[in-house]
Amino acid sequence: MSHVEFVIEHPGVPRMLFGELQRAGATPAKKIARTLMRHYAERLAQRLEEGKAAGEVDVDTETQAAAMLFIGNVQGLVMPHTSPSGEFVTSS
C-alpha cells in the first residue's frame, strides 16, 4: 500500500503528475513523470513475480497487465479524492 500512503502524504503529486502527462510534446517534467510511472510498474511487476514464486499469485497472471491494472485502479480511486488545492478529501 505504499502507493496509497505516498499519495496521502503528498496529496498534490497525482494532479501534478497527471496534469504533466496531459501536456502536448516532450517536456522534462513529462519525461520524469513517465520514468516514475515506469519504475513503479517495474517494482510492482517484481512483487507480482515474487508472489507467483511463493504461490501467492496465480502463475498464469500476466504480470505487466496486472501491474498496469493496479496502478490504474489506485489512480482511479485517488483522483476523485484529491481537490484542486492539493488536499486529500476523505468525504463528499
C-alpha positions as CSV (number, residue, x, y, z in Angstrom):
1,M,0.0,0.0,0.0
2,S,3.0,2.3,-0.2
3,H,1.4,3.9,-3.4
4,V,-1.6,5.0,-1.4
5,E,0.4,6.1,1.6
6,F,2.6,8.2,-0.6
7,V,-0.4,9.9,-2.1
8,I,-1.8,10.6,1.3
9,E,1.5,12.1,2.5
10,H,1.9,14.1,-0.8
11,P,-1.6,14.8,-2.0
12,G,-0.7,17.3,-4.7
13,V,1.5,14.8,-6.6
14,P,-1.2,12.9,-8.5
15,R,-2.7,16.1,-10.0
16,M,0.7,17.4,-10.9
17,L,1.8,14.1,-12.4
18,F,-1.3,13.6,-14.5
19,G,-1.5,17.2,-15.5
20,E,2.0,17.0,-16.8
21,L,1.2,13.8,-18.7
22,Q,-1.7,15.6,-20.5
23,R,0.6,18.3,-22.0
24,A,1.4,18.1,-25.7
25,G,5.0,17.4,-26.6
26,A,8.0,16.2,-24.7
27,T,8.9,18.2,-21.6
28,P,11.5,17.5,-18.9
29,A,8.7,17.1,-16.3
30,K,6.8,14.8,-18.6
31,K,9.9,12.6,-19.0
32,I,10.3,12.5,-15.2
33,A,6.6,11.6,-14.7
34,R,6.8,8.8,-17.2
35,T,10.0,7.5,-15.7
36,L,8.5,7.5,-12.2
37,M,5.5,5.5,-13.5
38,R,7.6,3.1,-15.4
39,H,9.8,2.4,-12.3
40,Y,6.8,1.9,-10.2
41,A,5.3,-0.5,-12.7
42,E,8.6,-2.4,-12.7
43,R,8.6,-2.7,-8.9
44,L,5.0,-3.9,-9.0
45,A,5.9,-6.5,-11.6
46,Q,8.8,-7.7,-9.5
47,R,6.5,-8.1,-6.5
48,L,4.0,-10.0,-8.6
49,E,6.7,-12.3,-9.8
50,E,7.8,-12.9,-6.2
51,G,4.1,-13.7,-5.4
52,K,4.0,-16.2,-8.2
53,A,7.1,-17.9,-6.9
54,A,5.7,-18.0,-3.4
55,G,2.3,-19.4,-4.6
56,E,0.5,-16.2,-3.6
57,V,-0.3,-15.1,-7.1
58,D,-1.6,-17.4,-9.9
59,V,1.2,-18.4,-12.2
60,D,-1.0,-17.6,-15.2
61,T,-1.3,-13.9,-14.2
62,E,0.0,-11.6,-16.9
63,T,2.5,-9.7,-14.8
64,Q,2.7,-6.5,-16.8
65,A,-1.0,-6.2,-17.3
66,A,-1.7,-6.8,-13.6
67,A,0.9,-4.1,-12.7
68,M,-0.8,-1.6,-15.0
69,L,-4.2,-2.5,-13.8
70,F,-3.2,-2.0,-10.2
71,I,-1.7,1.4,-11.0
72,G,-4.9,2.4,-12.9
73,N,-7.1,1.2,-10.1
74,V,-5.3,3.2,-7.5
75,Q,-5.2,6.3,-9.7
76,G,-8.9,5.9,-10.3
77,L,-9.6,5.8,-6.6
78,V,-7.2,8.7,-5.7
79,M,-8.1,11.3,-8.3
80,P,-11.7,11.9,-7.2
81,H,-10.5,12.4,-3.6
82,T,-7.8,15.0,-4.4
83,S,-9.0,18.5,-4.5
84,P,-7.6,21.2,-6.8
85,S,-5.9,22.8,-3.8
86,G,-4.0,19.6,-3.2
87,E,-5.9,18.3,-0.2
88,F,-6.8,14.7,0.1
89,V,-10.6,14.7,0.6
90,T,-12.0,11.7,2.5
91,S,-15.7,12.6,2.3
92,S,-18.1,14.2,-0.1
